[in-house]
């Protein structure tokens, strides 16, 4: 591969890595506050650990996908857990992915209804149609959308960080305290990586299988992992300066952007929608690629069926059911993390 082509592809891989991990919880600040901000100065240390793990293990996941020539996460879990336990893990990943998909669809409807005064149903259907058009182009469509959306996400987090600095000043950093009543910053860091990588396998594994070039995947994994770390640090910095006021808020980042004017509000809504959208297309693509090997339907038909079923389930609260088994998925996410770090690469065929 020519050098400039490798850099271009690696950048798209890095953006897709970021877009897959980052969701609505990240954009709202809720995720960052719960996992990092509450630990005060040690939250920064946690983010540095997370960044290193994202780089190392994200690269390993994509390279394993390349070596396995994987088209879905099924081959990856079968390799990590063995066929017997891999089957159970694949079933659980599918259930969680579908649950998150319905939550993302419900989230777009709420965003349109509450912030723009547009019908919930119109918001869900319009987003689903755009997502279907994108993922019908396969992995190339996902790469292209992330290359467009992720730089906007990155710009938003940098603006939030700079705004926090301008409004509070460097001297405020000395007054940052821990508000965690239980838990440990190191466990919080590992849990964050475990959950996000277990979810991201739906995109990262087949991405590795499609790109195949290991050097490109390593470069992309480095860009993606470091990019995630910078975004986490910037948002955590801004939120830390607003503690303890942000601790009870559903959308903590709203307190930070409130002073930036009406235009910033709409930029935030666009970023929120973009982060939901990149997670949605990754989940649906991963699910369809997994089930294509099991049922006699085309990939496009499966994608359409997932969107229709996801829309119906978003109306009846399916994510509540999935919430009941999230703790189990957290445990299995830890198992994925350990095996991903410990297992040798498979032999390249």
C-alpha positions in Angstrom: 0.0 0.0 0.0 1.3 3.5 -1.0 2.2 5.6 2.0 -0.3 8.4 1.5 -3.1 5.8 0.9 -2.1 4.0 4.1 -2.3 7.3 6.1 -5.7 8.1 4.5 -7.1 4.7 5.3 -5.6 4.7 8.8 -7.2 8.1 9.5 -10.6 6.7 8.4 -10.1 3.7 10.6 -9.2 6.0 13.6 -12.3 8.1 13.0 -14.5 5.0 12.8 -12.9 3.7 16.1 -13.8 6.9 17.8 -17.3 7.1 16.3 -18.0 3.5 17.4 -17.0 4.1 21.0 -18.5 7.5 21.4 -22.3 7.6 22.0 -25.0 9.8 23.4 -23.7 9.2 26.9 -20.4 10.7 25.9 -21.9 13.7 24.2 -24.1 14.5 27.2 -21.2 14.2 29.6 -23.1 11.7 31.8 -20.7 8.8 30.9 -17.6 11.0 31.5 -18.9 12.3 34.8 -19.8 8.9 36.2 -16.6 7.1 35.2 -14.0 9.9 35.6 -15.1 13.3 36.9 -16.3 12.0 40.3 -12.7 10.8 41.1 -11.3 14.3 40.9 -7.6 14.5 40.0 -7.4 10.7 39.9 -10.0 10.8 37.1 -7.3 12.2 34.9 -5.0 9.3 35.8 -7.9 6.9 34.9 -8.3 8.6 31.5 -4.6 8.1 30.8 -4.9 4.4 31.6 -8.0 4.2 29.4 -6.2 5.8 26.5 -3.3 3.3 26.7 -5.8 0.4 26.9 -7.8 1.7 24.0 -4.7 1.9 21.8 -3.3 -1.5 22.8 -6.5 -3.6 22.8 -8.2 -1.8 20.0 -5.3 -2.6 17.7 -5.3 -6.2 18.9 -9.0 -6.6 18.2 -8.7 -5.2 14.7 -5.6 -7.2 13.9 -7.3 -10.4 15.2 -10.2 -9.6 12.9 -7.7 -9.3 10.0 -6.0 -12.6 10.8 -9.3 -14.4 11.2 -10.6 -12.8 8.0 -13.7 -12.1 10.0 -16.9 -10.7 8.5 -18.6 -10.4 11.9 -17.9 -10.7 15.6 -18.9 -14.4 15.6 -15.4 -15.6 14.5 -13.7 -13.3 17.1 -15.8 -14.6 20.1 -15.4 -18.2 18.9 -11.6 -17.7 18.8 -11.5 -16.0 22.3 -13.9 -18.2 24.1 -13.9 -21.5 22.1 -17.0 -22.6 20.1 -19.1 -23.6 23.1 -18.8 -20.5 25.2 -18.4 -18.3 22.1 -21.9 -19.2 21.0 -23.3 -17.9 24.3 -21.2 -14.7 24.1 -22.3 -14.1 20.5 -26.0 -14.4 21.6 -25.5 -12.0 24.5 -23.6 -9.5 22.3 -26.4 -9.6 19.7 -29.0 -9.0 22.4 -27.1 -6.1 23.9 -26.4 -4.6 20.5 -30.1 -4.8 19.6 -31.0 -3.2 22.9 -28.6 -0.3 22.4 -29.9 0.0 18.8 -33.5 0.5 20.1 -32.2 2.9 22.7 -30.4 5.0 20.0 -33.5 5.0 17.9 -35.6 6.1 20.8 -33.0 8.8 21.6 -33.2 10.3 18.1 -37.0 10.5 18.5 -36.7 12.2 21.8 -34.0 14.6 20.5 -36.3 15.7 17.6 -39.4 16.0 19.8 -37.9 17.7 22.8 -35.3 20.0 21.2 -36.8 20.7 17.8 -40.5 20.3 18.3 -40.7 17.6 15.5 -42.6 14.4 15.8 -40.9 11.5 17.7 -41.9 9.1 15.0 -40.7 11.3 12.2 -37.3 11.7 13.9 -36.9 7.9 14.3 -38.0 7.1 10.8 -36.0 9.8 9.1 -32.8 8.8 11.0 -33.4 5.1 10.3 -33.8 5.8 6.5 -30.6 7.8 6.4 -28.8 5.1 8.4 -30.1 2.4 6.1 -28.8 4.3 3.0 -25.4 4.6 4.6 -24.9 1.0 5.7 -26.2 -0.4 2.5 -22.9 0.8 1.1 -21.2 -1.6 3.6 -18.1 -0.8 5.6 -17.1 1.9 3.1 -20.3 3.9 4.0 -19.5 3.6 7.7 -15.9 4.7 7.2 -17.1 7.7 5.2 -19.7 8.9 7.6 -17.3 8.6 10.6 -14.7 10.6 8.6 -17.3 13.4 8.3 -18.9 13.3 11.8 -16.0 12.5 14.1 -14.0 15.7 13.3 -17.1 17.7 14.3 -17.3 15.7 17.6 -13.6 16.4 18.2 -14.1 20.1 17.5 -17.0 20.2 19.9 -15.0 18.6 22.8 -12.1 21.0 22.2 -14.4 24.0 22.3 -15.9 22.7 25.5 -12.5 22.3 27.1 -11.3 25.8 26.0 -14.6 27.3 27.3 -14.1 25.7 30.6 -10.6 27.1 30.9 -11.6 30.6 29.9 -14.6 30.8 32.3 -12.8 29.3 35.3 -9.1 29.7 34.8 -6.1 27.4 35.4 -6.1 28.2 39.1 -9.4 26.4 39.5 -7.7 23.1 38.8 -6.2 23.1 42.2 -9.7 23.1 43.8 -10.8 19.9 42.0 -11.9 17.3 44.6 -13.1 13.7 44.5 -16.8 13.1 45.0 -16.8 9.3 44.7 -18.4 7.6 47.7 -17.5 4.1 46.5 -15.5 2.4 43.8 -11.9 2.9 42.7 -10.6 5.0 39.8 -8.6 2.1 38.4 -11.6 -0.3 38.4 -13.7 2.4 36.8 -11.1 2.8 34.0 -10.9 -0.9 33.2 -14.7 -1.2 33.4 -15.1 1.6 30.9 -12.7 0.0 28.4 -14.2 -3.5 28.9 -17.7 -2.4 28.1 -16.8 -0.2 25.2 -14.5 -2.7 23.5 -17.0 -5.5 24.0 -19.6 -3.4 22.2 -17.2 -2.1 19.6 -16.3 -5.6 18.3 -19.4 -5.4 16.1 -17.5 -2.8 13.9 -13.8 -3.2 14.8 -13.6 -7.0 14.1 -15.1 -6.9 10.6 -13.2 -3.6 9.9 -10.0 -5.5 10.5 -11.2 -8.3 8.3 -11.9 -5.9 5.5 -8.8 -3.6 5.7 -6.4 -6.6 6.3 -3.3 -4.5 6.2 -1.8 -4.8 9.7 0.3 -1.6 9.6 -2.7 0.4 8.6 -4.8 -1.0 11.4 -2.0 -0.3 13.9 -1.8 3.3 12.8 -5.6 3.6 12.8 -5.8 2.1 16.3 -3.2 4.5 17.6 -5.1 7.5 16.1 -8.4 6.3 17.5 -7.2 5.5 21.0 -5.3 8.7 21.4 -8.2 10.7 19.9 -10.6 9.2 22.4 -8.2 10.0 25.2 -7.9 13.7 24.2 -11.7 14.0 23.9 -12.2 12.4 27.3 -9.6 14.7 28.9 -11.1 17.9 27.4 -14.7 17.1 28.5 -13.6 15.8 31.9 -11.6 19.0 32.4 -14.6 21.2 31.6 -16.9 19.1 33.8 -14.4 19.0 36.7 -14.5 22.8 36.9 -18.3 22.8 37.3 -18.4 20.3 40.2 -20.4 19.7 42.3 -23.2 21.4 40.3 -23.0 19.0 37.4 -23.2 15.8 39.6 -27.0 15.6 39.7 -27.6 16.6 36.1 -28.9 14.3 33.3 -26.9 16.3 30.7 -24.0 17.7 32.6 -22.3 19.2 29.6 -25.3 21.6 29.2 -24.0 23.6 32.1 -20.7 24.1 30.3 -22.2 25.2 27.0 -24.9 27.4 28.5 -22.6 30.4 28.3 -21.8 29.9 24.7 -25.0 31.2 23.1 -27.8 29.8 21.0 -25.5 28.7 18.1 -23.5 26.4 20.4 -26.8 24.8 21.5 -27.6 23.7 17.9 -24.0 22.6 17.4 -24.3 20.5 20.5 -27.6 19.0 19.2 -26.0 18.2 15.9 -23.0 16.5 17.7 -25.4 14.6 19.9 -27.4 13.3 16.8 -24.1 12.5 15.1 -22.9 10.4 18.0 -26.1 8.5 18.2 -26.0 8.0 14.4 -22.5 6.6 14.3 -23.3 4.1 17.1 -26.6 3.2 15.4 -25.0 2.4 12.0 -22.2 0.4 13.6 -24.6 -1.7 15.7 -27.0 -2.4 12.8 -24.2 -3.3 10.4 -22.6 -5.6 13.1 -25.9 -7.4 13.8 -26.8 -7.8 10.1 -23.3 -9.2 9.3 -23.7 -11.7 12.2 -27.2 -12.9 11.3 -26.4 -13.1 7.5 -24.4 -16.3 8.3 -27.4 -17.8 10.1 -30.5 -17.0 8.1 -31.3 -17.1 4.4 -31.9 -13.4 3.9 -29.7 -10.8 2.2 -27.7 -8.3 4.2 -29.9 -5.5 3.0 -33.1 -7.3 4.0 -31.6 -8.0 7.4 -30.7 -4.4 7.9 -34.3 -3.3 7.0 -35.8 -5.9 9.4 -33.5 -4.8 12.3 -34.6 -1.1 11.8 -38.3 -2.1 11.6 -38.1 -4.3 14.7 -35.9 -1.7 16.5 -38.5 1.0 15.8 -41.3 -1.2 17.2 -39.3 -2.1 20.3 -38.3 1.6 20.9 -42.0 2.2 21.4 -42.4 -0.5 24.1 -39.3 0.1 26.1 -37.1 -2.9 25.1 -33.9 -1.1 26.5 -35.4 -1.5 30.0 -35.2 -5.3 29.6 -31.6 -5.1 28.3 -30.7 -2.9 31.3 -31.5 -5.9 33.5 -28.7 -8.0 31.9 -26.1 -5.1 31.6 -24.3 -6.3 34.7 -23.8 -9.7 33.2 -22.5 -8.1 30.0 -20.1 -6.1 32.2 -18.6 -9.3 33.6 -18.3 -10.8 30.1 -16.8 -7.6 28.9 -14.1 -8.1 31.5 -13.6 -11.6 30.1 -13.2 -10.2 26.6 -10.6 -7.7 27.9 -8.5 -10.4 29.6 -8.7 -12.9 26.8 -8.0 -10.1 24.2 -4.8 -9.2 26.1 -3.7 -12.8 26.8 -4.6 -14.8 23.7 -2.0 -15.0 20.9 -2.8 -13.8 17.5 -4.4 -16.6 15.3 -2.3 -17.9 12.5 -2.8 -15.9 9.3 -4.3 -18.3 6.7 
